Amino acid sequence: MTPLTATLIIAAFVILDVIVVTAVLNIAASELKCFAAKFPPVPPQIHSERRNFQSFGLGLINCGWCFHVTSDPHYVHLYPVWLLRKLGVSSFSIPRTELKDPRKCFGGVRVTVAGNDLRGPRWCLTRAERP
């Protein structure tokens, strides 16, 4: 095999990988944008708990370390990391009244939100709403 042939084969694989990764990221961002549109952002309350780079999953989409989260008694506020923001995903705030049917799952909790399965950390998804 000549060096030119090897270079062309490697370049073809790299280009194909870039196309596949771009397609997968755009599909995931599209699903997250539709979900985020249902829950407009609300300013968090003072003294809310905040943790950065938390992992969430929505249906088949797993977003490891992709959200900064602020949790207060009435909302769970999710702020996407830089890459998701560049793909068009906006911040959103999920009311605690929408967090239904909490179930333990590997490494966290799974709740139903607007008909979707949302997986995330226990510390922010299991707190009860206070009046």
N, C-alpha and C positions, 0 to 999 in steps of 0.2 A: 504494500500500500504506500502510495506516495504521500509526502507531507501535504500536498494540496487536497488530496482526497480525504485525508484525516481531518483537515481543517474544515472542509465543506460539511462533513458528517457532523462534527461537533457544532458548527454554526447552525445547522438544521435543527439539531436537538435543542439548542439554547433558544432559538426563535420559537420553536413549537412549545417549549416550556413557558416562555413569556406569554404566548397567546393563551394557553390553558390557564395559567395563574390569573391573568387579567380577566378572563371570562368568569372564573370562579369568584373572584373578588367582586366583580360587578353584580353577579347574581345575588351574592350574600348582602351586598349593600342595598340592592333593590328591595329585598325582603325586610331589612332593618328600617329602611326609609318608610315603607308602608306601615310597619308597626309603630314607628315613632310619630307618624302623622296623627295617630289616634290619641296621643297624649302630649299636648303642648307643654313646653317647659314652664315651670312655676318657680319663683325664687325660693330657695330653702330658708327655713327658719334659722334664727340665731342659735348658736350652740348645737347645731346638727353634727352628727358624726360623719366624718369624711374619710374615705380610704381610696387610694389610687391604684390603678392597674388591676382591677378585679375582673374575674372571668364570668361570663354569662353565656347562655345558649338559648337560642330561640328555634324551636322545632329541630330541624336537622343542622342548623347553623350553629357552630361552636365558635365563640369569640373569646379566646383565651387572652387575658390581660388587656382587653380592648376598651374597658370603661373605667372612668373615675366615678365613684359613687358617693352621694351624700344622702344620708337617711335621717328623716325627721319623723315625728309621730304621725304625720298625715300623708307623706309622699316618700317615694324612693326616686331620687333624681339621678339620672344616668347621663354622663358626659362622655361622648366618644373620644378616643385618642386621635392623634393627628391623621393617621392614614384613613380612618373611617370618615373623619370630617372632610378630607380631600375627596372622598368618594360620594359626598353629599348627605351623609347621615347627620342629622341634627340632634341636639340635646333633647331629652324628654323626661317628664316627671310622671310616674305611675302612681295614682292614688292607692292608698292601702286598702280601700274598699274594693278595688279590682283584683286584689291578690286572693284567689280562691283555691281551695282544696290543696293546702300545703302537704307535700309528701317528701320524705327523705330520699335523697339519691346520692350517688357517689360524690363525696366531697362537698355537699351542699344540700339545697332543697329545690324541689320542683313545684311550681305553682301554675295555675291556669289564669291567664290574663287575656281577656277579650277573645276567648276561644283558642288561644295559643299556649303551648307549653313553654314556660320560661324557667330556665335553670340558673341558679346563682348562689352566692354565699348565704349561709344561714343568718349571719349577723344583720343583714339588711332586709331579708324577705320574710322573716318570721316574727318580727315585732308586731304586737297588736296596736291598733289605732287607739289613741287616748282621746277622750272627749275634750 
